[in-house]
Each structure stands twice: as C-alpha cells, then as structure tokens.
Amino acid sequence: MSVFLAVVRRLAIFAVSLALASVLVFAVCAALPGDIAQVILGQSATPEALAELRQRLGTDRPLAVRYLDWVGGMLTGNFGESYLTRLPVAAQIAERMAVTLWLVLFGMVLALLIAIPLGMLAAVRNRRLSGTLVSALSQVGLAVPAFWAGIMLVVLFAVRLGWLPANGYIPLLQDPGQWAAHLVLPVVSLAIVQSSVLVRYIRSAILDVLSEDYFRTARAVGWTRMRALVRHGLRNASLSVVTVLGLQLATLFVGAIVIEQVFTLPGLGQLLLAAVGQRDLVLVQGTVMVLVFVVLVINAAVDLSYLALDPRLRSDGGRRR
C-alpha cells in the first residue's frame, strides 16, 4: 500500500504542477503586447474590420472564458486552430514533435554511451593519468556551447570533408539513410555537452561507492574492482545519477531548440520561434504546454524510479531521506 500511496502522491503533484503551469503560460501569453488581428489585417485595417476579426478569433472574450475553453480543449486533445494558418495546433505540434523527440532521444543515448564508461574509468583510475585526462576533457566539454559545437562540426564534416549534410531534414519513411545522415551532426552536438555533464556526476557517484564498506568487503573476498563495481556498485551509484539524468533530459529539450535553428530542423523549437515572431498565441501556448508536459513527465518518472532503485523508499511510503 505504501508504494501505491507514493505513486498517487506523485501523480497528484504532477496534476497540480501541470494546472499551475497552464495558468502561467496563458497569463504570460495574454500579457504580451500586440494584437493578432492587427498583424493579420495590417496597419491599414479599419476599426470595424479589426473588431469583426477579433470576434471571429475569440480574442475579444474575457480572459477567464478563453482560458477555460483552451484548457477544456486540451483535455480532449483539441489545442485549437492557428490564428494565421487556421490549421489544427495539435497536428502541427505532432508533426514537429517527431523531429525533436528523435533528436533528444538519440542525443541522450549517445551521451550515456559516452559518459558511463568514461565516468567509470575516471573514478576507477582516479589520480592516474587516464582518469585525470577524462576529467580534464569533461571540463572542456562543459565549456563548449552546443550551438558552437554544432557549427564546428558542420565546418569539419560538412564543409571541409563533405561527409554529412550541413542542415535540413528528410523524413524517416521517405529515405531512412538520408534521415539518419541529417541527424548525425545535431545529435553529436547535443551529446558532446550532455556527456561532459554526466561524466562528472557518474565519476562522483562511483567514487562514493568505492569508499563504501560493502565495496571493500567484496574486494576483500577476492573480487576484482570492476566485478565488485558492476555487481554491487552500479545500483547504488544509479540513485544519484538518475536525478541528474532526469534534469539533463529536460534540458536537452531546451538545447534542442537551439540546435534546430543551427541545423534548420523542422522541430518544436523552430515551430515555437516562428509562432512567437508572428504572435500566433494559440500555437505558442500549445507548443509551450507540450514542452512543459514532457518536462513534468520526466520529473515524475525520475521520482518514481527511486521506488524501484531504493528499497528503503518502498518501506517508508516513498519519502526520500
């Protein structure tokens, strides 16, 4: 029952956070200066034409009514229609979301493939040349912005060597080979920074494990350091790494917005920036809420993962010590 209550408690926090975020997103968008009717009709529009368009778009209604209609529509999957294109917002977001999800997913997987072995090496070989070198390289990676890494990769692999395309996107079903080729440089750009962060946290977590009594006991009975680490240390080290992993996965979505601009990828970031520039607030609100929802889901998943990783939390109702 304690696990059930912990899950219910976390889901309740998730629901309240999502509701508060919706209020904040709507309030900020409503407070932005400008008039979408003026944007659509131009500066020469008559007051009568502006009033008619505002009525048709629904922007002349009270804020509370507009908020409730917007939230009610989202609960049924209806995010409304774009002010400018009159296309469903949900369809536009779904189309762009696929690009962003591929970018974030592959970026995190590649970052983990780099960070886990290097973090373990830096911890096991601490104060030795190889461990010091890994730590130094992670420090350099932390100082490199993702967009700068992307530009340098384009200069090297696209411009000078001509191995990979510099920008653009090809759908997976249209040409799988070109789809993968167009994602390589953006994914590597994201993974460089993320793996540098993860290496440092994995190294720190492994160093803590190496000083524990159970690890020294395993070593005393004849186990090698790597065997003791894999059999007993990684599970305990994962408790602290999972938190950082969840936070980094959330920041990947923010980094993806920048990377999409560098490589001209038609993802959520490009959609959001275009909607902001055109003051298409319905599209802005829907896109931001999807990003907020994804981040909250990641945070909730991280909290619930503690129940699986730490038996102590299952015995005291899911409360962290």
TALINWO-V949987 format. One record per helix or strand of 2 or more residues. SS is the DSSP state (a for helix, b for strand). FROM is the first residue (numbers start at 1). LEN is the number of residues. Records with the same first field share a line. If there is no record, write none. Layout:
# TALINWO-V949987
SS: FROM-LEN / FROM-LEN
This chain:
# TALINWO-V949987
a: 2-30 / 36-6 / 47-11 / 63-13 / 89-36 / 129-14 / 146-15 / 176-35 / 213-8 / 225-39 / 268-11 / 281-29 / 311-5
